[in-house]
Amino acid sequence: MDKVIDSKCPGSDPTQKAVPQSFTCPECGGDIEIWTDESKGKCSSCHKTFTREQVK
């Protein structure tokens, strides 16, 4: 049986590209950047970590 290898890198598929989303920190009002392929991010000011659900 031959092994099927996908010759396309998943990172090169434009429909799968992650993009950053900006949120306001609920603690200090600083900026939190969470990429679309991640579930949490860290505030640039107070350095606390928040999930996407906590900052929506």
C-alpha positions as a printed NumPy array, in Angstrom:
array([[  0.   ,   0.   ,   0.   ],
       [  1.38 ,   3.423,  -0.948],
       [  1.432,   6.227,   1.552],
       [ -0.412,   9.377,   0.438],
       [  1.474,  12.543,   1.275],
       [ -0.177,  15.934,   1.052],
       [  2.316,  18.149,  -0.782],
       [  0.659,  21.37 ,   0.371],
       [  1.842,  23.027,   3.566],
       [ -1.167,  23.923,   5.778],
       [  0.413,  27.303,   6.573],
       [  0.367,  28.273,   2.911],
       [ -3.413,  27.918,   2.562],
       [ -4.832,  31.485,   2.603],
       [ -8.116,  30.246,   4.061],
       [ -6.244,  28.991,   7.133],
       [ -4.17 ,  32.116,   7.872],
       [ -4.371,  33.376,  11.436],
       [ -4.874,  37.091,  12.02 ],
       [ -4.552,  39.116,  15.217],
       [ -7.599,  40.521,  16.975],
       [ -7.364,  43.359,  19.495],
       [ -9.279,  43.49 ,  22.774],
       [ -9.308,  45.798,  25.793],
       [ -8.021,  44.383,  29.061],
       [-10.853,  44.141,  31.613],
       [ -8.372,  44.775,  34.452],
       [ -6.352,  47.815,  33.334],
       [ -7.684,  48.899,  29.937],
       [ -4.49 ,  47.889,  28.136],
       [ -4.277,  46.113,  24.808],
       [ -4.672,  42.359,  24.421],
       [ -3.842,  40.718,  21.101],
       [ -5.315,  37.263,  20.485],
       [ -4.654,  35.533,  17.17 ],
       [ -7.616,  33.8  ,  15.537],
       [ -5.927,  30.414,  15.943],
       [ -5.342,  30.941,  19.688],
       [ -7.744,  30.894,  22.623],
       [ -5.99 ,  33.333,  24.959],
       [ -3.659,  36.315,  25.024],
       [ -1.658,  38.456,  27.437],
       [ -2.221,  42.126,  28.235],
       [  0.67 ,  44.306,  27.095],
       [  0.323,  46.519,  30.201],
       [ -0.482,  44.362,  33.249],
       [  0.727,  41.069,  31.686],
       [ -2.316,  39.109,  32.877],
       [ -3.594,  36.341,  30.603],
       [ -7.211,  36.284,  29.436],
       [ -9.242,  33.91 ,  27.288],
       [-11.153,  35.151,  24.273],
       [-14.419,  34.595,  26.205],
       [-13.236,  36.785,  29.104],
       [-12.564,  39.798,  26.882],
       [-15.615,  39.64 ,  24.59 ]])
